[in-house]
Amino acid sequence: MDKKKVLIVTQEMKPYTALSQISEIARRLPQYVQENGMEIRVLMPRYGTINERRHRLHEVVRLSGMNIIVDDDDFPLIIKVASLPGARMQVYFLDNEDFFKRKSVFENDKGEPFKDNPDRMVFFCKGVIETVKKFGWAPNIVHTHGWMTSLIPLYLKTAYKNEPIFKNATVVHSLYDNSMESTFGSQFLAKASINNLEASDLDAFKEGDKVVLDKGAAAFADAIVCGSQELSGDVTKVLEGLDKPILEFKSEEEYLASTVEFYNTLLEEEVEQ
């Protein structure tokens, strides 16, 4: 029997970024999934804070060289890879000088979110999908972690819905109590409208005049995981009346096994349909 394939896309990961709930989960979950008989690929941004020499990143020339269009501008996409210490697993990093060279992750030295976070997010989400296409590796599960990944469910269900490599993919989005959308204005909807999408295709990301990234991601994902025990009011509202499988928050001891069980249930349901 073929191994099931799980693609994990995360905005943070230990030991490459500062310790956070997402970076901890993104470190432990892929290894656990792999140890439980599934094939795994992990993609994340290559922030300027990541020490390439210490972590032994090197460019994957066969995957690099694409250009990703963001807001009518072309940005080269460089793919790097590193072996995760203590695990038989590789992590792929998406790099671009304009978006990721800076020496902090999401905010400037005054603690203000970068103004181009929406552009960085569009570049990353589109770049992830194009990179997986280049892998020629068809995932059964796509699991996204963090606000920076929240356009991926939308893109897979709209702009890339006829892409053969994602035809059988079940999209899972984890909700966490962390977001940067307070600085996202209406221009975000136009920027995120890639390929043939219209700004109106992103209506699910709006709550009145506000942008709520998790609301949009939850609308297009096939299933939801509650990654944080405490979720913001906007995110809690997203879960109310949502008619799709939801894995409620689990303690650290239960999280890994519960998530793999959740994957298996989703894959069984896929087979039955």
Backbone as CSV, one residue per row, in Angstrom:
resi,resn,N_x,N_y,N_z,CA_x,CA_y,CA_z,C_x,C_y,C_z
1,MET,0.834,-1.198,0.000,0.000,0.000,0.000,0.876,1.258,0.000
2,ASP,0.516,2.224,-0.821,1.296,3.463,-0.871,1.194,4.225,0.435
3,LYS,2.306,4.833,0.826,2.291,5.674,2.021,1.478,6.934,1.737
4,LYS,0.713,7.362,2.731,0.005,8.636,2.609,1.013,9.779,2.723
5,LYS,0.756,10.836,1.980,1.702,11.956,1.940,1.100,13.178,2.639
6,VAL,1.888,13.753,3.549,1.424,14.923,4.315,2.376,16.093,4.054
7,LEU,1.811,17.195,3.580,2.565,18.433,3.387,2.266,19.363,4.559
8,ILE,3.308,19.753,5.281,3.137,20.700,6.390,3.760,22.024,5.980
9,VAL,2.930,23.064,6.009,3.391,24.412,5.663,3.271,25.260,6.922
10,THR,4.391,25.851,7.329,4.386,26.581,8.593,5.128,27.901,8.461
11,GLN,4.701,28.891,9.235,5.412,30.173,9.210,6.605,30.180,10.162
12,GLU,6.666,29.205,11.075,7.745,29.153,12.075,8.079,27.691,12.343
13,MET,9.314,27.457,12.771,9.695,26.092,13.140,10.971,26.106,13.965
14,LYS,10.932,25.418,15.071,12.113,25.208,15.913,13.044,24.222,15.182
15,PRO,14.320,24.392,15.115,15.163,25.378,15.796,15.467,26.613,14.947
16,TYR,14.729,26.779,13.840,15.084,27.835,12.887,14.535,29.206,13.280
17,THR,13.434,29.224,14.030,12.863,30.501,14.483,12.690,30.449,15.999
18,ALA,12.409,31.611,16.580,12.244,31.712,18.039,11.157,30.761,18.514
19,LEU,11.293,30.326,19.754,10.336,29.375,20.306,8.960,30.021,20.423
20,SER,7.972,29.354,19.902,6.572,29.786,19.999,5.742,28.515,19.931
21,GLN,4.457,28.671,20.155,3.584,27.487,20.085,3.642,26.860,18.687
22,ILE,3.617,27.704,17.667,3.646,27.178,16.292,4.990,26.516,16.004
23,SER,6.092,27.156,16.397,7.408,26.592,16.062,7.626,25.242,16.749
24,GLU,7.089,25.096,17.943,7.204,23.837,18.694,6.383,22.734,18.021
25,ILE,5.133,23.055,17.672,4.263,22.063,17.003,4.846,21.675,15.642
26,ALA,5.313,22.689,14.902,5.831,22.423,13.560,7.118,21.599,13.595
27,ARG,7.812,21.598,14.721,9.005,20.757,14.870,8.626,19.315,15.199
28,ARG,7.661,19.147,16.097,7.372,17.805,16.609,6.404,17.010,15.712
29,LEU,5.437,17.728,15.135,4.396,17.020,14.376,4.939,16.269,13.154
30,PRO,5.757,16.904,12.284,6.214,16.168,11.093,6.980,14.897,11.438
31,GLN,7.826,14.974,12.454,8.601,13.788,12.833,7.669,12.681,13.317
32,TYR,6.677,13.067,14.115,5.731,12.071,14.635,4.930,11.435,13.489
33,VAL,4.503,12.279,12.552,3.733,11.792,11.399,4.576,10.797,10.596
34,GLN,5.842,11.156,10.388,6.740,10.284,9.624,6.976,8.965,10.360
35,GLU,7.156,9.052,11.668,7.380,7.834,12.462,6.151,6.935,12.490
36,ASN,4.997,7.521,12.151,3.757,6.732,12.107,3.381,6.339,10.676
37,GLY,4.408,6.240,9.833,4.229,5.584,8.532,3.770,6.463,7.387
38,MET,3.770,7.762,7.556,3.386,8.639,6.454,4.630,9.328,5.892
39,GLU,4.508,9.749,4.631,5.604,10.486,3.993,5.375,11.971,4.261
40,ILE,6.467,12.726,4.461,6.293,14.098,4.925,7.145,15.067,4.105
41,ARG,6.618,16.253,3.876,7.420,17.376,3.349,7.051,18.596,4.195
42,VAL,8.060,19.405,4.521,7.842,20.606,5.336,8.372,21.817,4.567
43,LEU,7.547,22.868,4.456,7.965,24.105,3.809,7.748,25.279,4.753
44,MET,8.710,26.218,4.758,8.596,27.424,5.587,9.382,28.554,4.916
45,PRO,9.215,29.815,5.364,10.023,30.906,4.808,11.461,30.846,5.312
46,ARG,12.387,31.386,4.495,13.786,31.466,4.920,14.045,32.901,5.397
47,TYR,13.701,33.153,6.659,13.896,34.494,7.218,15.384,34.818,7.336
48,GLY,15.695,36.124,7.329,17.074,36.575,7.494,17.664,36.240,8.851
49,THR,16.799,35.881,9.808,17.271,35.512,11.155,17.834,34.091,11.199
50,ILE,17.627,33.330,10.137,18.083,31.931,10.129,19.545,31.890,9.677
51,ASN,20.392,31.336,10.508,21.816,31.243,10.203,22.057,30.055,9.260
52,GLU,22.347,30.370,7.994,22.461,29.323,6.971,23.626,28.380,7.242
53,ARG,24.723,28.936,7.743,25.893,28.082,7.979,25.636,27.127,9.143
54,ARG,25.102,27.687,10.238,24.859,26.838,11.414,23.853,25.728,11.093
55,HIS,22.816,26.074,10.357,21.772,25.085,10.071,22.000,24.332,8.757
56,ARG,23.106,24.662,8.093,23.513,23.930,6.884,22.461,23.954,5.776
57,LEU,21.961,25.143,5.515,21.037,25.304,4.390,21.836,25.350,3.090
58,HIS,21.306,24.743,2.058,21.912,24.919,0.737,20.820,24.978,-0.327
59,GLU,21.144,25.643,-1.407,20.125,25.859,-2.445,19.837,24.572,-3.205
60,VAL,18.559,24.393,-3.552,18.148,23.282,-4.409,17.962,23.873,-5.809
61,VAL,18.994,23.755,-6.625,19.013,24.470,-7.905,17.855,24.032,-8.809
62,ARG,17.531,22.750,-8.785,16.468,22.268,-9.695,15.094,22.839,-9.342
63,LEU,14.925,23.294,-8.086,13.629,23.857,-7.683,13.627,25.379,-7.756
64,SER,14.812,25.984,-7.724,14.888,27.448,-7.739,14.689,27.967,-9.165
65,GLY,14.604,29.308,-9.262,14.570,29.913,-10.598,13.192,30.306,-11.079
66,MET,12.154,29.991,-10.312,10.816,30.459,-10.682,10.663,31.923,-10.292
67,ASN,9.749,32.600,-10.948,9.363,33.943,-10.529,7.924,33.898,-10.043
68,ILE,7.650,34.561,-8.933,6.299,34.627,-8.379,5.816,36.068,-8.545
69,ILE,4.635,36.213,-9.132,4.085,37.560,-9.334,3.275,37.962,-8.105
70,VAL,3.606,39.128,-7.565,2.841,39.709,-6.455,2.518,41.144,-6.841
71,ASP,1.228,41.442,-6.940,0.800,42.808,-7.241,1.481,43.321,-8.524
72,ASP,1.489,42.463,-9.546,2.034,42.785,-10.880,3.559,42.887,-10.934
73,ASP,4.262,42.619,-9.862,5.726,42.598,-9.888,6.230,41.163,-9.809
74,ASP,7.366,40.922,-10.459,7.981,39.586,-10.448,9.040,39.490,-9.362
75,PHE,8.988,38.424,-8.579,9.987,38.209,-7.520,10.567,36.809,-7.666
76,PRO,11.910,36.695,-7.768,12.516,35.365,-7.902,12.350,34.532,-6.625
77,LEU,12.085,33.256,-6.819,11.916,32.322,-5.698,13.123,31.391,-5.643
78,ILE,13.805,31.421,-4.523,14.960,30.536,-4.294,14.540,29.490,-3.266
79,ILE,14.827,28.230,-3.553,14.491,27.147,-2.616,15.764,26.602,-1.993
80,LYS,15.750,26.532,-0.674,16.889,25.959,0.055,16.387,24.777,0.886
81,VAL,17.307,23.957,1.339,16.916,22.774,2.106,17.931,22.546,3.222
82,ALA,17.458,21.965,4.306,18.337,21.570,5.407,17.803,20.286,6.015
83,SER,18.700,19.504,6.586,18.273,18.310,7.328,18.001,18.711,8.762
84,LEU,16.882,18.275,9.268,16.493,18.628,10.632,17.329,17.826,11.631
85,PRO,18.013,18.506,12.550,18.828,17.780,13.532,17.974,16.805,14.352
86,GLY,18.484,15.600,14.533,17.792,14.629,15.381,16.612,13.946,14.722
87,ALA,16.421,14.184,13.416,15.304,13.539,12.714,15.746,13.243,11.287
88,ARG,15.236,12.177,10.729,15.581,11.852,9.339,14.590,12.558,8.428
89,MET,14.757,13.862,8.352,13.741,14.655,7.683,14.359,15.935,7.141
90,GLN,13.884,16.377,5.983,14.379,17.623,5.409,13.321,18.717,5.510
91,VAL,13.800,19.953,5.608,12.912,21.115,5.628,13.295,21.986,4.434
92,TYR,12.282,22.401,3.663,12.508,23.265,2.507,12.163,24.710,2.885
93,PHE,13.030,25.625,2.474,12.876,27.044,2.814,12.640,27.852,1.544
94,LEU,11.642,28.727,1.563,11.373,29.617,0.439,12.027,30.959,0.725
95,ASP,12.870,31.390,-0.201,13.661,32.597,0.038,13.459,33.605,-1.084
96,ASN,13.531,34.866,-0.711,13.550,35.973,-1.662,14.152,37.171,-0.954
97,GLU,15.070,37.841,-1.633,15.809,38.929,-0.996,14.898,40.072,-0.544
98,ASP,13.920,40.426,-1.376,13.036,41.560,-1.039,12.204,41.278,0.207
99,PHE,11.757,40.036,0.362,10.795,39.730,1.417,11.412,39.147,2.688
100,PHE,12.513,38.427,2.563,12.970,37.662,3.723,14.401,37.950,4.175
101,LYS,15.074,38.908,3.553,16.470,39.156,3.913,16.606,39.837,5.278
102,ARG,15.589,40.582,5.696,15.666,41.401,6.913,15.937,40.578,8.170
103,LYS,16.435,41.254,9.172,16.913,40.557,10.371,15.858,40.392,11.468
104,SER,14.616,40.477,11.121,13.558,40.085,12.058,12.439,39.455,11.237
105,VAL,11.501,38.810,11.905,10.569,37.931,11.200,9.333,38.670,10.692
106,PHE,8.523,39.230,11.594,7.272,39.871,11.174,7.205,41.366,11.490
107,GLU,8.076,41.835,12.390,7.981,43.226,12.869,9.337,43.917,12.774
108,ASN,9.295,45.261,12.678,10.548,46.011,12.671,11.074,46.185,14.103
109,ASP,12.184,46.927,14.259,12.786,47.025,15.597,11.976,47.882,16.564
110,LYS,10.905,48.509,16.062,10.005,49.255,16.961,8.789,48.407,17.358
111,GLY,8.787,47.164,16.898,7.650,46.289,17.219,6.433,46.521,16.332
112,GLU,6.634,47.214,15.211,5.518,47.463,14.287,5.552,46.415,13.172
113,PRO,4.393,45.835,12.835,4.376,44.843,11.750,4.892,45.469,10.446
114,PHE,5.651,44.696,9.684,6.133,45.193,8.398,4.950,45.541,7.489
115,LYS,5.064,46.659,6.805,3.970,47.109,5.924,3.736,46.138,4.768
116,ASP,4.803,45.434,4.381,4.642,44.515,3.246,4.319,43.077,3.680
117,ASN,3.886,42.886,4.923,3.494,41.524,5.349,2.462,40.895,4.406
118,PRO,1.459,41.664,3.909,0.522,41.048,2.955,1.229,40.539,1.694
119,ASP,2.186,41.314,1.168,2.917,40.898,-0.040,3.764,39.661,0.251
120,ARG,4.408,39.659,1.416,5.246,38.516,1.810,4.396,37.249,1.902
121,MET,3.192,37.423,2.418,2.282,36.296,2.595,1.819,35.744,1.236
122,VAL,1.460,36.633,0.313,1.028,36.191,-1.019,2.180,35.455,-1.710
123,PHE,3.379,36.026,-1.637,4.567,35.400,-2.244,4.781,34.006,-1.669
124,PHE,4.720,33.897,-0.348,4.982,32.616,0.301,3.923,31.572,-0.071
125,CYS,2.649,31.946,0.023,1.567,30.964,-0.226,1.569,30.485,-1.675
126,LYS,1.736,31.423,-2.598,1.787,31.028,-4.013,3.056,30.222,-4.282
127,GLY,4.175,30.662,-3.673,5.446,29.959,-3.858,5.398,28.524,-3.362
128,VAL,4.714,28.295,-2.241,4.573,26.934,-1.704,3.896,26.032,-2.733
129,ILE,2.799,26.514,-3.297,2.033,25.678,-4.236,2.852,25.395,-5.498
130,GLU,3.534,26.418,-6.006,4.357,26.229,-7.204,5.528,25.275,-6.927
131,THR,6.088,25.346,-5.715,7.209,24.460,-5.360,6.740,23.007,-5.285
132,VAL,5.587,22.779,-4.683,5.077,21.403,-4.568,4.751,20.849,-5.958
133,LYS,4.256,21.717,-6.839,4.040,21.280,-8.232,5.357,20.824,-8.849
134,LYS,6.428,21.587,-8.570,7.742,21.243,-9.126,8.293,19.952,-8.517
135,PHE,7.960,19.690,-7.234,8.329,18.401,-6.618,7.739,17.241,-7.431
136,GLY,6.541,17.484,-7.988,5.802,16.387,-8.618,5.319,15.389,-7.579
137,TRP,4.970,15.895,-6.405,4.653,15.068,-5.217,3.241,15.431,-4.765
138,ALA,2.315,14.496,-4.930,0.897,14.803,-4.689,0.513,14.499,-3.239
139,PRO,0.275,15.524,-2.417,-0.054,15.268,-1.006,-1.498,14.803,-0.813
140,ASN,-1.692,13.924,0.165,-3.060,13.545,0.571,-3.610,14.545,1.571
141,ILE,-2.719,15.074,2.418,-3.098,16.087,3.418,-2.186,17.300,3.219
142,VAL,-2.785,18.495,3.216,-2.013,19.743,3.281,-2.405,20.406,4.595
143,HIS,-1.456,20.577,5.515,-1.768,21.123,6.844,-1.010,22.442,7.011
144,THR,-1.752,23.546,7.142,-1.161,24.880,7.219,-1.187,25.396,8.657
145,HIS,-0.083,26.070,9.044,0.087,26.554,10.423,0.486,28.025,10.414
146,GLY,-0.362,28.876,10.986,0.001,30.280,11.146,-0.662,31.190,10.125
147,TRP,-0.846,32.456,10.521,-1.561,33.414,9.658,-0.908,33.546,8.282
148,MET,0.413,33.371,8.226,1.112,33.585,6.958,0.768,32.520,5.915
149,THR,0.164,31.423,6.357,-0.193,30.328,5.440,-1.670,30.368,5.042
150,SER,-2.405,31.356,5.533,-3.866,31.224,5.463,-4.480,31.483,4.090
151,LEU,-3.664,31.867,3.103,-4.197,31.961,1.733,-4.137,30.614,1.001
152,ILE,-3.380,29.669,1.542,-3.204,28.393,0.832,-4.529,27.636,0.659
153,PRO,-5.388,27.522,1.704,-6.680,26.855,1.468,-7.487,27.522,0.358
154,LEU,-7.522,28.847,0.337,-8.235,29.574,-0.731,-7.651,29.219,-2.102
155,TYR,-6.330,29.332,-2.237,-5.714,29.109,-3.543,-5.931,27.682,-4.043
156,LEU,-5.832,26.707,-3.132,-6.010,25.311,-3.554,-7.437,25.028,-4.009
157,LYS,-8.397,25.750,-3.453,-9.806,25.503,-3.795,-10.311,26.398,-4.934
158,THR,-9.495,27.364,-5.350,-9.948,28.284,-6.412,-8.915,28.336,-7.543
159,ALA,-7.886,29.148,-7.390,-6.924,29.373,-8.475,-6.248,28.079,-8.944
160,TYR,-6.049,27.112,-8.020,-5.340,25.868,-8.371,-6.257,24.645,-8.312
161,LYS,-7.553,24.864,-8.386,-8.466,23.721,-8.156,-8.378,22.651,-9.245
162,ASN,-7.894,23.012,-10.426,-7.776,22.009,-11.499,-6.368,21.426,-11.619
163,GLU,-5.543,21.739,-10.647,-4.155,21.250,-10.657,-4.133,19.775,-10.253
164,PRO,-3.715,18.869,-11.161,-3.788,17.426,-10.851,-3.084,17.030,-9.557
165,ILE,-1.962,17.702,-9.246,-1.156,17.276,-8.086,-1.896,17.475,-6.758
166,PHE,-2.881,18.398,-6.743,-3.633,18.661,-5.506,-5.058,18.090,-5.549
167,LYS,-5.327,17.295,-6.588,-6.692,16.817,-6.816,-7.250,16.056,-5.614
168,ASN,-6.394,15.251,-4.969,-6.868,14.414,-3.853,-6.470,14.963,-2.486
169,ALA,-6.069,16.233,-2.442,-5.571,16.786,-1.172,-6.710,17.251,-0.276
170,THR,-6.664,16.825,0.986,-7.557,17.346,2.020,-6.797,18.447,2.746
171,VAL,-7.408,19.633,2.804,-6.716,20.801,3.351,-7.145,21.024,4.801
172,VAL,-6.143,21.014,5.696,-6.377,21.207,7.133,-5.702,22.516,7.535
173,HIS,-6.426,23.366,8.273,-5.830,24.629,8.739,-5.872,24.670,10.261
174,SER,-4.711,24.972,10.868,-4.660,25.112,12.328,-4.886,26.570,12.720
175,LEU,-5.765,26.779,13.693,-6.045,28.115,14.209,-5.221,28.348,15.474
176,TYR,-4.532,29.490,15.514,-3.728,29.849,16.683,-4.113,31.263,17.121
177,ASP,-3.773,31.561,18.345,-4.065,32.908,18.843,-2.885,33.827,18.523
178,ASN,-2.655,34.004,17.233,-1.598,34.953,16.826,-1.938,35.422,15.422
179,SER,-1.927,36.700,15.196,-2.173,37.171,13.844,-1.619,38.556,13.665
180,MET,-1.499,38.948,12.411,-0.913,40.256,12.087,-1.884,41.075,11.260
181,GLU,-3.126,40.606,11.146,-3.993,41.235,10.149,-4.493,42.623,10.538
182,SER,-4.184,43.057,11.764,-4.640,44.393,12.172,-4.094,45.464,11.222
183,THR,-2.977,45.158,10.567,-2.383,46.135,9.642,-2.798,45.869,8.189
184,PHE,-3.642,44.873,7.962,-4.041,44.526,6.599,-5.235,45.387,6.191
185,GLY,-5.070,46.190,5.142,-6.184,47.017,4.665,-6.870,46.356,3.481
186,SER,-7.779,47.091,2.861,-8.552,46.534,1.748,-7.660,46.195,0.552
187,GLN,-6.475,46.828,0.454,-5.576,46.528,-0.674,-5.094,45.082,-0.633
188,PHE,-5.148,44.487,0.559,-4.743,43.079,0.697,-5.579,42.190,-0.213
189,LEU,-6.894,42.443,-0.287,-7.784,41.583,-1.067,-7.405,41.622,-2.542
190,ALA,-7.034,42.811,-3.031,-6.627,42.937,-4.435,-5.283,42.233,-4.664
191,LYS,-4.343,42.412,-3.735,-3.014,41.791,-3.878,-3.103,40.270,-3.860
192,ALA,-3.988,39.759,-3.021,-4.103,38.302,-2.857,-4.898,37.653,-3.988
193,SER,-5.461,38.466,-4.876,-6.287,37.934,-5.981,-5.379,37.493,-7.122
194,ILE,-4.703,36.381,-6.938,-3.735,35.910,-7.938,-4.453,35.245,-9.109
195,ASN,-3.678,34.996,-10.178,-4.170,34.293,-11.367,-5.461,34.956,-11.851
196,ASN,-6.560,34.232,-11.890,-7.798,34.849,-12.394,-8.787,35.187,-11.282
197,LEU,-8.314,35.263,-10.049,-9.235,35.569,-8.956,-9.600,37.054,-8.959
198,GLU,-10.792,37.342,-8.463,-11.227,38.726,-8.243,-11.148,39.006,-6.744
199,ALA,-11.075,40.289,-6.388,-11.053,40.652,-4.958,-12.278,40.087,-4.246
200,SER,-13.404,40.002,-4.959,-14.645,39.492,-4.345,-14.534,38.005,-3.982
201,ASP,-13.599,37.287,-4.614,-13.392,35.875,-4.264,-12.822,35.725,-2.856
202,LEU,-12.352,36.851,-2.297,-11.781,36.832,-0.940,-12.746,37.403,0.099
203,ASP,-14.018,37.475,-0.249,-15.000,38.021,0.704,-14.996,37.272,2.023
204,ALA,-14.668,35.977,1.984,-14.654,35.172,3.218,-13.601,35.675,4.206
205,PHE,-12.629,36.447,3.723,-11.571,36.973,4.597,-11.979,38.288,5.264
206,LYS,-13.206,38.731,4.987,-13.649,40.019,5.545,-14.673,39.805,6.653
207,GLU,-14.601,40.689,7.644,-15.611,40.752,8.709,-15.922,42.235,8.858
208,GLY,-16.968,42.679,8.161,-17.227,44.118,8.108,-16.086,44.791,7.359
209,ASP,-15.459,45.775,7.985,-14.323,46.476,7.354,-12.989,45.811,7.669
210,LYS,-13.010,44.792,8.519,-11.763,44.162,8.969,-11.387,42.982,8.084
211,VAL,-10.100,42.712,8.040,-9.615,41.469,7.440,-9.413,40.465,8.571
212,VAL,-10.018,39.279,8.445,-9.828,38.206,9.436,-9.307,36.985,8.668
213,LEU,-7.990,36.806,8.718,-7.340,35.774,7.900,-7.849,34.377,8.222
214,ASP,-8.015,34.075,9.514,-8.469,32.727,9.894,-9.878,32.446,9.400
215,LYS,-10.685,33.489,9.299,-12.064,33.308,8.803,-12.023,32.825,7.352
216,GLY,-11.170,33.454,6.559,-11.040,33.032,5.159,-10.454,31.649,5.035
217,ALA,-9.393,31.385,5.801,-8.752,30.063,5.737,-9.735,28.969,6.142
218,ALA,-10.501,29.236,7.198,-11.472,28.233,7.686,-12.582,27.992,6.664
219,ALA,-12.944,29.042,5.931,-14.011,28.893,4.931,-13.597,27.955,3.800
220,PHE,-12.310,27.967,3.450,-11.856,27.164,2.303,-11.203,25.847,2.702
221,ALA,-10.762,25.710,3.949,-10.152,24.450,4.391,-11.223,23.360,4.492
222,ASP,-10.788,22.109,4.394,-11.718,20.978,4.557,-11.920,20.629,6.022
223,ALA,-10.938,20.985,6.856,-11.004,20.625,8.285,-10.145,21.606,9.072
224,ILE,-10.448,21.720,10.371,-9.809,22.711,11.235,-9.211,22.018,12.458
225,VAL,-8.025,22.491,12.871,-7.421,22.061,14.139,-7.290,23.293,15.027
226,CYS,-7.749,23.204,16.268,-7.581,24.308,17.220,-6.211,24.144,17.877
227,GLY,-5.261,24.972,17.451,-3.889,24.832,17.920,-3.627,25.510,19.247
228,SER,-4.438,26.543,19.585,-4.259,27.267,20.849,-5.456,27.015,21.755
229,GLN,-5.197,26.970,23.039,-6.296,26.783,24.001,-7.199,28.006,24.022
230,GLU,-6.573,29.187,24.028,-7.332,30.443,24.010,-7.244,31.028,22.612
231,LEU,-8.392,31.234,21.985,-8.432,31.854,20.666,-9.091,33.217,20.782
232,SER,-8.705,34.147,19.912,-9.281,35.496,19.977,-10.776,35.442,19.667
233,GLY,-11.473,36.510,20.010,-12.925,36.578,19.776,-13.267,36.365,18.313
234,ASP,-12.477,36.974,17.413,-12.736,36.818,15.970,-12.609,35.362,15.547
235,VAL,-11.595,34.686,16.089,-11.351,33.297,15.690,-12.419,32.375,16.282
236,THR,-12.807,32.638,17.525,-13.870,31.844,18.157,-15.163,31.959,17.346
237,LYS,-15.430,33.161,16.875,-16.627,33.404,16.063,-16.575,32.594,14.769
238,VAL,-15.356,32.448,14.226,-15.161,31.684,12.990,-15.650,30.246,13.176
239,LEU,-15.397,29.680,14.366,-15.722,28.268,14.606,-17.219,28.022,14.782
240,GLU,-17.936,29.062,15.203,-19.370,28.897,15.457,-20.113,28.619,14.144
241,GLY,-20.827,27.540,14.137,-21.647,27.218,12.966,-20.858,26.690,11.782
242,LEU,-19.587,26.358,12.003,-18.764,25.827,10.919,-19.080,24.338,10.748
243,ASP,-19.555,23.972,9.573,-19.997,22.591,9.349,-18.896,21.792,8.652
244,LYS,-17.830,21.537,9.392,-16.739,20.701,8.865,-16.002,20.086,10.047
245,PRO,-15.211,19.056,9.801,-14.525,18.408,10.934,-13.607,19.389,11.675
246,ILE,-13.710,19.378,12.998,-12.874,20.254,13.838,-12.224,19.400,14.924
247,LEU,-10.897,19.499,15.022,-10.189,18.848,16.120,-10.012,19.896,17.215
248,GLU,-10.698,19.691,18.325,-10.615,20.653,19.432,-9.198,20.661,20.017
249,PHE,-8.889,21.718,20.753,-7.561,21.863,21.348,-7.209,20.647,22.206
250,LYS,-5.986,20.176,22.044,-5.485,19.045,22.833,-4.231,19.477,23.587
251,SER,-4.029,18.864,24.740,-2.813,19.152,25.512,-1.604,18.630,24.737
252,GLU,-0.434,19.077,25.169,0.806,18.690,24.489,0.950,17.170,24.391
253,GLU,0.548,16.462,25.448,0.704,14.998,25.468,-0.212,14.335,24.430
254,GLU,-1.378,14.918,24.204,-2.368,14.286,23.310,-2.288,14.777,21.877
255,TYR,-1.663,15.926,21.677,-1.778,16.614,20.394,-1.315,15.760,19.207
256,LEU,-0.125,15.169,19.332,0.463,14.487,18.181,-0.381,13.293,17.747
257,ALA,-0.709,12.424,18.707,-1.502,11.235,18.373,-2.889,11.629,17.862
258,SER,-3.494,12.647,18.481,-4.836,13.083,18.061,-4.827,13.626,16.643
259,THR,-3.749,14.332,16.282,-3.676,14.908,14.937,-3.535,13.814,13.884
260,VAL,-2.692,12.824,14.148,-2.534,11.718,13.193,-3.849,10.939,13.059
261,GLU,-4.517,10.738,14.175,-5.834,10.066,14.147,-6.830,10.889,13.307
262,PHE,-6.778,12.211,13.477,-7.637,13.130,12.714,-7.346,13.004,11.217
263,TYR,-6.065,12.968,10.857,-5.679,12.774,9.450,-6.292,11.482,8.913
264,ASN,-6.135,10.402,9.679,-6.619,9.096,9.208,-8.127,9.086,9.017
265,THR,-8.840,9.737,9.930,-10.304,9.833,9.797,-10.676,10.601,8.533
266,LEU,-9.991,11.707,8.285,-10.266,12.506,7.083,-9.971,11.707,5.811
267,LEU,-8.876,10.949,5.829,-8.512,10.161,4.646,-9.518,9.027,4.414
268,GLU,-10.023,8.442,5.497,-11.057,7.388,5.363,-12.329,7.973,4.764
269,GLU,-12.702,9.172,5.230,-13.909,9.819,4.701,-13.744,10.127,3.222
270,GLU,-12.537,10.506,2.841,-12.220,10.809,1.432,-12.444,9.570,0.574
271,VAL,-11.991,8.411,1.078,-12.128,7.144,0.339,-13.602,6.776,0.176
272,GLU,-14.382,7.021,1.235,-15.807,6.648,1.219,-16.629,7.498,0.258
273,GLN,-16.177,8.722,0.008,-16.986,9.633,-0.846,-16.927,9.233,-2.311
